Amino acid sequence: MLDHYADAARTVTELVERIPPNAWDAPALGVWDLRSLVGHTSRAFVTVLTYLERPAAREDVPDAAGYYALLPSATGEGVDQDAVAQRGRDAGVALGDDPAAAFRDLADRAVAAARAADPDALIETIAGGLRVASYVPTRTVELVVHGHDIAAATGLAVAFDEATTAGVAALLARVGVRLGHGSAILGALTGRAPLPPGFSVV
């Protein structure tokens, strides 16, 4: 769990450090420029640092797949896209004049905090009480997915450790099965049928 998070953090940090100085205002993903996308990605560190300071009284979510299955995007309750976009912009601004250095500092602190935490400790998250060992893999997903987004936006290459990529793919597949998309996922993985346009499990 922690090894995958640490590998993803290191890989994305090294990618961010290769971003050319004149590229930060370039379009990146949806309404985000590159700074906002990197800022949003940095929340995979900020939330770890924040949530580890927020003990939960009970376990509301049994595992990482359950966390994603309870998010508004999965439950059909709808996502406030404007709020998500603004959080990304705000996080990008918070990276300051040297965003790559700020990103590295957050990564180093979050990985150290995750390593020091009790994996069985309960923390309060946006989805409710969850164990550290279940929450950290969700942040690995965010780092890997948005690491590829950053690479696509900049034209820079990125390569995550095979075990890290496999862990993320397996978790997302479990989320899909939890949401009732098991047959569609199996069909796509075995070449039987394509996934519907815009298909997502998060």
C-alpha positions in Angstrom: 0.0 0.0 0.0 2.6 2.6 1.1 5.2 1.4 -1.4 2.7 2.1 -4.3 1.8 5.5 -2.8 5.5 6.4 -2.4 6.4 5.2 -5.9 3.5 7.2 -7.4 4.5 10.3 -5.4 8.1 10.0 -6.6 7.2 9.5 -10.2 4.7 12.4 -10.4 7.1 14.7 -8.5 9.9 14.0 -11.0 7.4 14.6 -13.9 6.3 17.9 -12.4 9.9 19.0 -12.0 10.4 18.5 -15.8 7.6 20.9 -16.7 9.1 23.8 -18.7 8.8 27.2 -16.9 6.6 28.7 -19.7 4.1 25.8 -19.7 2.3 26.4 -16.4 -0.5 28.6 -18.0 -1.1 26.2 -20.9 -4.4 24.4 -21.2 -4.3 21.0 -19.6 -7.5 19.2 -18.7 -11.1 20.5 -19.1 -11.2 24.0 -17.7 -7.9 23.6 -15.9 -4.6 25.0 -17.0 -1.5 23.0 -16.1 -1.0 24.8 -12.8 -4.5 23.9 -11.8 -4.2 20.3 -12.9 -0.9 20.0 -10.9 -2.6 21.7 -8.0 -5.5 19.3 -8.1 -3.0 16.4 -8.2 -1.2 17.8 -5.2 -4.4 17.3 -3.2 -3.4 13.6 -3.1 -0.9 14.8 -0.6 -2.9 17.6 1.1 -5.8 15.3 1.9 -3.5 12.6 3.4 -1.8 15.3 5.6 -5.2 16.7 6.6 -7.2 13.5 7.2 -4.4 11.9 9.3 -5.1 14.6 11.8 -8.8 13.8 11.9 -9.5 10.6 13.8 -12.8 8.9 13.1 -15.0 7.4 15.8 -16.2 4.5 13.6 -15.6 2.7 10.3 -18.2 3.8 7.8 -16.4 2.6 4.7 -15.0 -1.0 4.6 -12.3 -0.6 1.9 -10.9 1.5 -0.9 -13.4 0.4 -3.5 -16.2 1.3 -1.1 -14.8 4.8 -0.8 -15.1 5.4 -4.5 -18.5 3.7 -4.6 -19.8 6.2 -2.1 -18.6 9.3 -3.9 -21.3 11.5 -5.6 -19.9 10.6 -9.1 -20.7 7.0 -8.4 -24.0 7.3 -6.5 -25.6 9.5 -9.1 -26.1 12.3 -6.7 -24.1 14.6 -9.0 -20.8 16.4 -8.6 -20.5 20.1 -8.3 -18.0 20.5 -11.1 -17.6 24.2 -10.5 -16.5 23.5 -7.0 -14.1 20.8 -8.1 -12.6 23.1 -10.7 -12.2 25.9 -8.2 -10.5 23.6 -5.7 -8.0 22.7 -8.4 -7.4 26.4 -9.2 -7.0 27.2 -5.6 -4.6 24.4 -5.0 -2.6 25.5 -8.1 -2.3 29.0 -6.7 -1.2 27.6 -3.3 1.8 26.0 -5.0 3.3 29.5 -5.2 6.1 30.9 -7.3 8.0 27.6 -7.4 5.2 25.0 -7.9 7.5 22.1 -8.6 9.4 22.7 -5.3 6.1 23.1 -3.4 4.8 19.9 -5.0 7.9 18.0 -3.9 7.6 19.3 -0.3 4.0 18.2 -0.1 4.9 14.8 -1.5 7.8 14.3 0.9 5.7 15.3 3.9 2.6 13.2 2.9 4.7 10.0 2.2 6.5 10.4 5.5 3.2 11.0 7.4 1.6 7.9 5.7 4.6 5.8 6.6 4.4 6.9 10.2 0.7 6.3 10.6 -0.9 3.2 12.0 -2.5 1.4 8.9 -5.4 0.4 11.1 -6.1 3.9 12.4 -9.6 5.3 11.5 -9.6 8.7 9.8 -12.5 11.0 8.8 -12.7 11.4 5.0 -15.2 12.9 2.7 -17.0 9.5 2.5 -16.9 8.9 6.3 -14.6 6.9 8.7 -12.0 4.8 6.8 -8.8 3.0 7.8 -5.5 4.5 6.7 -4.7 1.4 4.8 -7.9 1.8 2.8 -7.6 5.5 2.1 -4.0 5.7 1.0 -4.6 3.5 -2.1 -7.3 5.9 -3.3 -4.6 8.7 -3.3 -2.3 6.4 -5.3 -5.1 6.2 -7.9 -5.3 10.0 -8.1 -1.6 10.3 -8.5 -1.3 7.7 -11.3 -4.4 8.9 -13.2 -3.5 12.6 -13.0 0.2 11.8 -13.6 -0.9 10.5 -17.0 -3.1 13.6 -17.5 0.0 15.8 -16.8 2.1 13.8 -19.2 -0.6 14.1 -21.9 -0.9 17.8 -21.4 2.9 18.5 -21.5 4.0 15.8 -24.0 6.4 14.5 -21.3 6.9 10.8 -20.8 5.9 9.2 -17.5 6.2 5.5 -16.4 5.0 4.2 -13.1 6.2 1.0 -11.5 4.4 -2.0 -12.9 3.2 -3.1 -9.5 1.8 0.4 -8.8 0.0 0.5 -12.1 -1.4 -3.0 -11.5 -2.6 -2.0 -8.1 -4.4 1.0 -9.4 -5.9 -1.0 -12.3 -7.1 -3.7 -9.9 -8.7 -1.2 -7.5 -10.5 0.6 -10.3 -11.7 -2.7 -11.6 -13.1 -3.6 -8.1 -14.9 -0.2 -8.0 -16.4 -1.0 -11.4 -17.6 -4.4 -10.2 -18.9 -2.9 -7.0 -21.0 -0.5 -9.1 -22.4 -3.3 -11.2 -20.2 -2.9 -14.3 -18.4 -6.2 -14.0 -19.7 -7.7 -17.2 -18.9 -4.6 -19.2 -15.4 -4.4 -17.8 -14.7 -8.1 -18.5 -16.1 -7.7 -22.0 -13.8 -4.8 -22.7 -10.7 -6.5 -21.2 -11.2 -9.6 -23.3 -12.1 -7.8 -26.6 -15.7 -8.9 -26.5 -17.3 -5.5 -26.6 -16.2 -1.8 -26.2 -17.1 0.2 -23.2 -19.7 2.9 -23.7 -18.5 6.4 -24.6 -17.5 8.3 -21.5 -17.5 5.2 -19.3 -15.9 5.8 -15.9 -16.0 4.2 -12.5 -14.9 7.4 -10.6 
